[in-house]
Amino acid sequence: MLRDFPTSFWRDATSEVNGLLPYDVKKATVMRDQLQFHPVKYLQGLMDRFLELGGTFYEMTRVTGIEYGTPNRLDTITGHTIEAHDVVVATHFPFNDFKGLYFAKMEVERSYVVSAEVDMFPEGMFISVDKPSRSLRHVKLDNGKKMAMFGGENHLTGHKEETMTCYEKLGDFGTRHFGTETFSHHWSAQDLITLDKVPYIGQMTNDTPHVFVATGFSKWGMSQGIVAARLIVDLILNQPNRYEDLYDPTRSKWKLAGAARFIKTNADVAKELVKGKLKPTDKRVDELGLDEGAIVKHNGEHVAAYRNPDGHVSMVGSACTHMGCTVNWNQAERSWDCPCHGSRFKPNGEVIEGPAVKSLPDKA
């Protein structure tokens, strides 16, 4: 996994790819010896081995804060406190992101996938570099057919109003190029992208020698997660690791492009923060249709309201509990998404995804 690849590892594969894919490709390169595997089965294997070695899991125990020291003290949503000499924050977006200003150093994107059974599909995994991006892969089913997966339609979290169109466009792509007529599954994912697109893996800040972070995998979590595990183990054990400087979260030598991305990212956050406060309400509560969410005015304040298919209306605060940006309704996933740092909430306000650790308050 962590080895240097010679130049010959990459080679021009334009003619080869054009013989596999049902549309013209202007230029292509191939990376040999890739591995495609089932991520859940892989993690289950790691979990079993971890338990065999004496490890312990505590599920449904959200950590909400850290008191840094020796040992470090972790606060949980249940009110219990955990003490640990070494802490690894591997929570996708760090919940303690104010330490080290991680909220200012990453962008948050959503991407989408649709899948369908197909009779024929090329061997291999394919990803485009142009826009709109397209990712193609497949799995073999027990019935001998293949399940094709078409991914893409990336956008900043909370910035797109018609999210269902993302699935529709991917479906159109599959139908147009691979003849798919019906799609069995669809889902979305959320990814964090650092300023220089290299993950932050290592000591979280210079003044927290026993708190480590792994984040910003930029859609390559299955491989970068393994890199993170190996690197952080070496750091905890005070073993040398040649990749420590590359992934160092405290690296400060930004290139011009990284500095420009930092300015743009935080300017966008400031714009969304102001825009959300000034934006007029979408409609009244009684105007909500079934399975519809919107920002409405209720008892003199803006609230996030959703009417479920049975007609029940849930109303929660519209300000994200992370930094106060106004959330937007995501119809495709039925969630309230923050356009500033990507926190996501269920219609009842419960946190789905951080950096927020507190639910949106009930306003019913």
ChimeraX attribute file (.defattr): number of C-alpha atoms within 10 A of each C-alpha:
attribute: neighborCount
match mode: 1-to-1
recipient: residues
	/A:1	8
	/A:2	10
	/A:3	5
	/A:4	7
	/A:5	9
	/A:6	7
	/A:7	7
	/A:8	9
	/A:9	11
	/A:10	12
	/A:11	12
	/A:12	13
	/A:13	14
	/A:14	15
	/A:15	14
	/A:16	13
	/A:17	21
	/A:18	15
	/A:19	13
	/A:20	13
	/A:21	16
	/A:22	13
	/A:23	11
	/A:24	12
	/A:25	14
	/A:26	9
	/A:27	11
	/A:28	17
	/A:29	13
	/A:30	16
	/A:31	13
	/A:32	10
	/A:33	7
	/A:34	9
	/A:35	8
	/A:36	12
	/A:37	10
	/A:38	9
	/A:39	10
	/A:40	9
	/A:41	10
	/A:42	11
	/A:43	11
	/A:44	11
	/A:45	11
	/A:46	12
	/A:47	15
	/A:48	11
	/A:49	12
	/A:50	13
	/A:51	11
	/A:52	10
	/A:53	9
	/A:54	7
	/A:55	10
	/A:56	10
	/A:57	9
	/A:58	6
	/A:59	6
	/A:60	9
	/A:61	13
	/A:62	15
	/A:63	20
	/A:64	17
	/A:65	15
	/A:66	19
	/A:67	11
	/A:68	16
	/A:69	14
	/A:70	11
	/A:71	14
	/A:72	17
	/A:73	17
	/A:74	18
	/A:75	17
	/A:76	17
	/A:77	14
	/A:78	11
	/A:79	10
	/A:80	10
	/A:81	13
	/A:82	13
	/A:83	15
	/A:84	14
	/A:85	12
	/A:86	14
	/A:87	22
	/A:88	19
	/A:89	19
	/A:90	16
	/A:91	16
	/A:92	18
	/A:93	26
	/A:94	20
	/A:95	23
	/A:96	21
	/A:97	18
	/A:98	12
	/A:99	13
	/A:100	15
	/A:101	11
	/A:102	22
	/A:103	24
	/A:104	18
	/A:105	23
	/A:106	26
	/A:107	25
	/A:108	24
	/A:109	22
	/A:110	21
	/A:111	20
	/A:112	22
	/A:113	21
	/A:114	22
	/A:115	22
	/A:116	20
	/A:117	20
	/A:118	16
	/A:119	12
	/A:120	12
	/A:121	19
	/A:122	16
	/A:123	11
	/A:124	13
	/A:125	14
	/A:126	15
	/A:127	14
	/A:128	13
	/A:129	9
	/A:130	7
	/A:131	9
	/A:132	10
	/A:133	13
	/A:134	19
	/A:135	16
	/A:136	19
	/A:137	19
	/A:138	20
	/A:139	16
	/A:140	11
	/A:141	10
	/A:142	7
	/A:143	6
	/A:144	8
	/A:145	14
	/A:146	19
	/A:147	20
	/A:148	24
	/A:149	20
	/A:150	23
	/A:151	26
	/A:152	23
	/A:153	21
	/A:154	20
	/A:155	16
	/A:156	19
	/A:157	23
	/A:158	26
	/A:159	20
	/A:160	17
	/A:161	12
	/A:162	11
	/A:163	19
	/A:164	14
	/A:165	13
	/A:166	21
	/A:167	22
	/A:168	12
	/A:169	15
	/A:170	22
	/A:171	22
	/A:172	14
	/A:173	16
	/A:174	23
	/A:175	15
	/A:176	12
	/A:177	11
	/A:178	17
	/A:179	13
	/A:180	18
	/A:181	13
	/A:182	13
	/A:183	16
	/A:184	9
	/A:185	10
	/A:186	16
	/A:187	13
	/A:188	17
	/A:189	11
	/A:190	19
	/A:191	23
	/A:192	24
	/A:193	19
	/A:194	22
	/A:195	22
	/A:196	18
	/A:197	14
	/A:198	17
	/A:199	26
	/A:200	27
	/A:201	30
	/A:202	31
	/A:203	24
	/A:204	26
	/A:205	18
	/A:206	11
	/A:207	10
	/A:208	15
	/A:209	16
	/A:210	22
	/A:211	22
	/A:212	21
	/A:213	24
	/A:214	27
	/A:215	27
	/A:216	29
	/A:217	22
	/A:218	19
	/A:219	16
	/A:220	11
	/A:221	17
	/A:222	14
	/A:223	13
	/A:224	20
	/A:225	17
	/A:226	12
	/A:227	17
	/A:228	23
	/A:229	15
	/A:230	14
	/A:231	21
	/A:232	21
	/A:233	14
	/A:234	15
	/A:235	17
	/A:236	17
	/A:237	8
	/A:238	9
	/A:239	10
	/A:240	10
	/A:241	13
	/A:242	8
	/A:243	14
	/A:244	16
	/A:245	12
	/A:246	13
	/A:247	18
	/A:248	18
	/A:249	26
	/A:250	15
	/A:251	11
	/A:252	7
	/A:253	8
	/A:254	12
	/A:255	11
	/A:256	10
	/A:257	10
	/A:258	16
	/A:259	15
	/A:260	12
	/A:261	18
	/A:262	20
	/A:263	13
	/A:264	12
	/A:265	20
	/A:266	18
	/A:267	12
	/A:268	13
	/A:269	19
	/A:270	13
	/A:271	12
	/A:272	20
	/A:273	20
	/A:274	12
	/A:275	13
	/A:276	18
	/A:277	14
	/A:278	10
	/A:279	11
	/A:280	12
	/A:281	16
	/A:282	14
	/A:283	13
	/A:284	13
	/A:285	20
	/A:286	9
	/A:287	12
	/A:288	19
	/A:289	13
	/A:290	14
	/A:291	15
	/A:292	18
	/A:293	27
	/A:294	25
	/A:295	26
	/A:296	24
	/A:297	17
	/A:298	16
	/A:299	9
	/A:300	7
	/A:301	12
	/A:302	22
	/A:303	27
	/A:304	29
	/A:305	29
	/A:306	28
	/A:307	21
	/A:308	17
	/A:309	11
	/A:310	8
	/A:311	13
	/A:312	10
	/A:313	20
	/A:314	18
	/A:315	25
	/A:316	23
	/A:317	22
	/A:318	27
	/A:319	21
	/A:320	27
	/A:321	21
	/A:322	22
	/A:323	15
	/A:324	14
	/A:325	25
	/A:326	28
	/A:327	31
	/A:328	25
	/A:329	27
	/A:330	24
	/A:331	16
	/A:332	15
	/A:333	13
	/A:334	16
	/A:335	23
	/A:336	33
	/A:337	25
	/A:338	32
	/A:339	25
	/A:340	29
	/A:341	29
	/A:342	29
	/A:343	26
	/A:344	28
	/A:345	24
	/A:346	17
	/A:347	23
	/A:348	21
	/A:349	24
	/A:350	18
	/A:351	20
	/A:352	16
	/A:353	18
	/A:354	22
	/A:355	25
	/A:356	25
	/A:357	21
	/A:358	16
	/A:359	19
	/A:360	27
	/A:361	17
	/A:362	14
	/A:363	18
	/A:364	12
